[in-house]
Amino acid sequence: MSNDPAKPTLSPEELEKRFKHACYLHENDRLGDAVDTYNNLLTILPNSPLLHFNCGLALFELNLFSEAGKHYEIASLLNPEDPDIHYNTGLTYRRLERYEDAAKSFEHAVKLGDTTIDTLYNLGLCYQDLQNYSEAERLYDTILAKNPEHLSTLNNFAYLCHKTGDLQKAETLYHQLLTVNPEHKAAKHMLNSLSGNVTDTAPLEYVEAVFDNYAKDFEHSLVGQLQYNTPAGLWERFCQMFPQDKSKDHCLDLGCGTGLAGEQFTSCCRKLTGVDISQEMLEIADKKNIYQELIKDDIFRFLQSTEISYDLILAADVFTYMGDLEKLFKECNGKIVENGLFLFSVEESASETFELKQTGRFGHSVGYIEKLCRNTCWNILDCHLSKLRQDKGEWIKGHLFILQK
């Protein structure tokens, strides 16, 4: 026991009793109380790796990742030979997006004998986040040699091979994934894209998962790395078409994402409503304070249910996840005022109508859009060929349209 008069002194029996009570609170999800009790014990036993580890666990469960990381770091210094401490430190660093530190922690766990699938998988994810794809692939291969039906590995490995251009391996992995889970809609969609099967649209579950997972890095990746400029391009074409009066009462941003299009058009909209299937994207858009209303919904379902008529409808980089656009064009026409405007982008396509590309995205021909406009009562005011974004160093081209009812 401590001789420091500033610190409380307890008998070993009382310390054991309080530790068991802390564990009881922890096990019964009274996490805040557990943290307080662990911290009280740490004032007496500041060099206990077990107390720091348990406190880190409780803080992690409370989503207090920075605080959890501090306790894990101390625990790993006090007991550097415990692989569990390094594993949990890695999980915490991943949540904090400290991917290099996370990888080092998982590597420590592996060196100390933790070669479980969970540890190898999380290390593989770190390498994937760090774009060290060869190491990620090596680990995914190791996992599948242990368990050929590990669903998460099959999913991430297939996506990685697809992204890096190893399409044959990607196709094999998608087939394996569907053998394990025949209802995996994302795998079906991506397999269709590789085999040339054209579908009417991408599955909603796939689109939602893609953007929920992509939300945090969306703007950095799309704008910073891929030079995405579709919203700016639409705004530029709009300003050229309407140099004098651009003011609109109520604008609708379909598939608003993190608000990149909304940022461009907010100055001309008295009210701006955004709709998106991804909650993670909407949370980022909300922080920009440019939308008066944000709604989580499928855009087609929203258009069918809303009773509002809008002055301007935006759909920037939305139709890359939809093939057949006729029903949506009709719904938009029914939910816009007379002479209202519909602005959108499409990736170019050499097909007569639309195609599902190997990227899993849809392309639409100008002829197809022109036919849709005739069938759904839209006039084309502007059609402009544009560089939409880059992919593997090459520009993806498409068209920016301004339609009027």
Buried (B, 14 or more C-beta within 10 A) or exposed (E): EEEEEEEEEBEEEEBEEBBEBBBEBBEEEBBEBBBBBBBEBBEBBEEBBBBBBBBBBBBBBBEBBEBBBBBBBBBBEBBEEBBBBBBBBBBBBBBBEBBEBBBBBBBBBBEBEBEBBBBBBBBBBBBBBBEBBEBBBBBBEBBBEEEEEBEBBBBBBBBBBBBBEBEEBBBBBBEBBBEBEEEBBBBBBBBBBBEEEBBEBBBBBBBBBBBBEBBBEBBEEBBEEBEBBBBBBBBBBBEEBBEEEBEBEBBBBBBBBBBBBBBBBBEBBEBBBBBBBBEBBBEBBBEBEBBBEBBBEBBBEBBEEBEEBBBBBBBBBBBBBBBBBEBBBBBBBBBBBEEBBBBBBBBBBEBEBBBBBBBBBBBBBBEBBBBBBEEBEBEBBBBBEBBBBBEEEEEBEBBBBBBBB
